[in-house]
Amino acid sequence: RVLDKRGPRIADSPNSPRVSVPPNALAFSPDGEWLAIAGEGSRLQVWNTSGYDIFLESRSKDVRSLSFSSDGLWLVAGGDDGVIQIWRWAGEETNPTPILLTGHTNRVTSVVFTPQGLMSATLDGTVRLWELRTEKLIELACQNAGRTLSKKEWKSYLLSEPYEADEPCPRLPKAPD
């Protein structure tokens, strides 16, 4: 059984997802076409209501919270290790490697998008607001990669932004072509 995308009713689905681990967190995309499923392990399953799924890398051992942004452009996960993972959501074209947001020192229990950015809460009672400005996300993506971004990476993380080979990480090594 899955939630029907037209509202809060339960509908039988012949294409229900088969999950490989017990889920800790679920999130529907705003268009109702995708269901993100997370639990223990090194990947997230994102199931399409047409009956197929894709898998995204997870850098957290256990993911406890998931959320899609209201515009459908971002998917975020919070884990036991205090790390927040964010993907530029593009359906099947989504880059499977997340951008990592670090700073929490305890389990992330909740993630939610607000008009001001992304809010996260942890087991120790800390609540943070993360700005999701393009330049900040580019900087974080470069830090995660340890170098500038390749044109392919840039396109998958920052779909609407023109490619900048050297900016904003000019001090980091160049990306391979």
N, C-alpha and C positions, 0 to 999 in steps of 0.2 A: 504494500500500500504506500502511496505517496500523496503529498498534498497536491491538490489540483491547482494549476496556475491561475484559475479564474476566481479563486477565493478560498476561504478557510474550511473547505469540505474535504473529505477523504474520497479518493477515487481509486478504483482498481486500475492497475496498469500492467499490461502484458510485458512491458519493457522495463520493469523495476530493476534498479541497479543491484548488482551482486557485489557486496563489499567484502574485501579480503581481511579486514580487521574490524573489531567492534568500534562503531563510531563514537567519538567524544563530542563532535560538533557537526552541525549541518547549517548550510545557508543557501537559499535560493537566490539566483540572479534576479534583478528587478523585472526583467521581461518574462520570468518564469520558465525559461528554456533550459537553465543549467542548475544542477544541485551539487554544491561542493560538499564533500564528505571527508572528514579528517578523524584520525585516531592515533594509534601508535604506529611508528614506522617512518620511513624516509621519503614518503610521497603522499600527496593529496589526490584523491580521486574526484574528478569533476564529471558528473554524469549529465548527458544531454537527454531531454525528455523524448527524443526520437529513438533512444535506445542504445546509444554508444557512449563511450567515455574517453576522457583524456586524463593523463596523470601529470602532476606538477611535482617538482622536487621540494622536499621539506628539509630544512636545516635543523629543525627541532625534533627531538625524539617523540614527544607527545604534544599534539596540538589540541588545545582545549576550547578555542573560540575561533569563529569564522564570521566574516561579514563581506558583502558586496557593497560598493558605494551606490548611492541612489541613482547615479547616472550610468551605472553599469561599467565604468571604466577601470575599476580597481577591485581586486580581491585581496583580502588581508586575513592573516592567521596569527593567533597568539599562542605561545607554547609554554610548557613547564619550565623551560630554561630562561624565561624572561625576554626572549627574542621575539620581535614581531617581524613577520615576513609579508611582503607586499608584491603582488604581480600586477602588471598593466594588463587588464583583461581584454582579450581579443578572441575569445572562443577558441577554436581549434588552432589559431595562429599565436596563442599566448606563449611567450618565452617561458619554458618550464623552470628557469632559475629565478628565485626571488631576489628582490632588493631587501636587505636586512636593516631593521631599525633596532638599535641596541640602546640600553640605558636602564632598563628595569633590572632589578636584582632578585626578583621573585616571580613565581608563576603568573603568567598573564591569564586572567580569568574572564576578561571581556574586552572585545574590540567593537567599536561602532563609529560610523562616519557621521560627522556633523557638518553644518555649513562652514565652520571654521577649520575643519581638518579631520584628523582621525583621533579619537579618544581611546585610551586603553586603561584598564584597571588591573591591579595585581592583588595577589593573596594577602600582601601586607598592608593593603588599604591605600596604596599609591594610585593616583589617577594622573595621566599625562595627556596633553594635547600635542599632537604632532602636526606640524605644517607640511602640507603636501605640495609645496611649490615646485615647479619643474626644475629650477636650478638646484634646489636642495636634493631632489631625487637623483639628478644626474651626478652630483657629488657623491652621494651614497652608493650609487651603482658603480662608479669608478673605484671607490674605496673597496667595495666588495670584490671587484675584479682584480684590484691591485695594479691597474693600468687604465689608460683611456679606453673608451668603448669603440669597438669595431662598428662599421656602418650597419651591419646586420643586427648587432646587439642594440645599437641606438634605435633602429627602426622598431625592434620588438619591445623595448622599454618605453620609448617616447615617440609613439606613432605619429603624432601631429607636429612634432618639432623638427625644423630643418637640421640636418646633420652638421655637427661641428667637430672635426677630427681632433683638434687640440684643446678645446675648451670644454668644461671648466676645470680640467685636470691637467694643466700643462706641465706640472712637475712629476707626473707619473709616466712610466714607460708607455711607449706607443702600443696600440693594439695590433695584433697580426692582421694582415689584409685578408 
